Amino acid sequence: MLNRRASATSLPLLLAVLACRDGSEVTGPAPDAPAPVTLQAQAPTLEQLAERIPGFGGFYLDGGRPTVFLTDVTGRGAAVQALTPFIRGMGGNPADLQVRRGDFDYRQLTLWFNAASPLALDIDGSVFADLDEGRNRILVGVEHPAAAAAVRAALLRAGLPERAIVIE
């Protein structure tokens, strides 16, 4: 047996839905419609770039301009080759790729990040840890100077080099 309240409130809703249908079904684009355009290509993962580019230290967009860190800037050609599909997919020119000298390669930063993150986040006043591709560093955010000092000490004890750490 139906609940009278439910059927009384459901009927107007059902009628409204049925009234909005036009009876036609869309099965695909119109025959003369242009093919969909992909506006942006998928960026390769940082791990993929580390495999393809010797000395790769990070990749990011600097004000929309593709930028890569390399420990040896003479490896620019490999970076351009690996990033060309992505840059072109964004409507850019691969020749516009900025190359900056990085102090650390991505694989080393990843190892340090994996070690640093739990240590840093276990300290009161620590709010985040990041492998910062835009700085070629390990970044830790803290709430106050005491937390900054404690995080720095913990990371140095864990073997991270001082110049690989940024604490803000």
N, C-alpha and C positions, 0 to 999 in steps of 0.2 A: 504494500500500500504506500502511496506517495505522501510525503509530508505536504500539507496544503501551503504552508508558508514558503517552502522551497520551490514548489511548482509555480506559485503566484509571482515570485520574484525572478524565477528563471525564464519564464515565458517571454517577458519583454526583452530580456537580454538576447535570447535566441532569435526573436523576430528582428532585432536591430542588426545582429550579425548577418542573418540571411538577407536583409534588405541591402546591405553593403556589397554583397557579391554581385558581379556583373555577368556571371555565367560563362565567361570565356576562360580558357586555360592558356597560360604561357608555357610554351614548350621549348623555347630557345630564342636567340636574337632574331630580329627581322632579317630577311635575306639580304637586304642592302646595308645592314648595320656594319660599321667597321669592327675589326677584331679588337678585343680588349687590349689596352696598352699597359705594360708593366712599368710603373713609374720609377721604381727603385729596385736595384739588384740586391740580393742578400749578400751581406758582407761575409767573407770567410771567417771561420772561428779563429781566435788567437792561437789556438793549438795548431790549426792547419797552417797558419802563417809561419809559426815557429819551425814547422817541418820543412817548409818550402824556401824560407829566407834565412841564409846564414847570418847569425848575430842579431836576429830580430829581437827588439826590446819592447815593442808595443805599437799599437795603431789606434788613432783616434781622428776625429774631425775637429779641426781648429778653425772655428768660425765657418764651418762648412767645407773647408779645404782639407783633403785627406793628408794626413801626416803620419810618418812612421819613424820610430826610433831604431837605429842600427848601431851595434857596437863598432862596426866598420862601415863607414859611409860609402866605401867603394862598392858595396853590395847593392847599390841603388837599382841596378838592372834587374836583379832577382825580385826586388820589392815591386817594381813597376810591373813586371810580368805577372806576379801573383795577384796584384790588386787591380789590374786593368779591367777585368769584367765588372767588378764592383764600381769602379770609378766611372766607366762608360755608362753603366746602368743608372748612375746618378745624374747622367748628362754632362759629366766632366771630361776633361782631357787628362789622360795618364801622365802627360808631361808636366802637369801641375802638381804632382805629388811632392810634398815637402819631405825632406829627409833630415832628421836631426840626429846628432851623435848621442847614443845612449850609453850609460855606464854599465848597464846590466842587461843580459839577455832574458827573454821572457821565461824560459825554463827555470833559470835560477831564481827569478822573482817569484815564480809559482811555488817553488820549494820553500822559499823564505815566508811567503804569505801563508802557506799551509801550516808552517811552524808558528808564525807570529800571531795569527788570528785567534786561536784559543787562548794563548798566553795573555794577549792584550785584553781580550774581552772578559777575562776572568778578574780583571782589576776594577775595583769600584771607581766609577767616574769615567770609564772607557765606554764610548757609545757606538763606535763602528771601526771596522778594519777593511782596507781595500787594497787590491793590487792596482795601483793608479797608473794606467797606461799613458795618460797624458803628462806624467812626470817621470816615468821610468823609475818608480819608487814604491815602497810599501807605505801606505798612509793610514794613520790611526787618529780617530777623532776622540777628544776627551772633553770633559766638562770643566776641569780646573787644573791649575799648575801641579798640584800634588799628584794627580792621576798621570799627568804627562811625565813627571819624573819617574814614577813607578813603572809605567809602560816602557819608557826608554831603558831603564835598568834591566827589566825582564827580557827585553829583546836583545840587548847586548849580551846578557848572560847566555842566551840561546844561540849566540854565534852570528847574529845579523850584523853586518858592518854598519857603523854609525851613519855613513853617507847614503845608505839604502833606505833609511827611515825618515819619514816626515810625520811629525806629531802636531796636530792643530787642535 
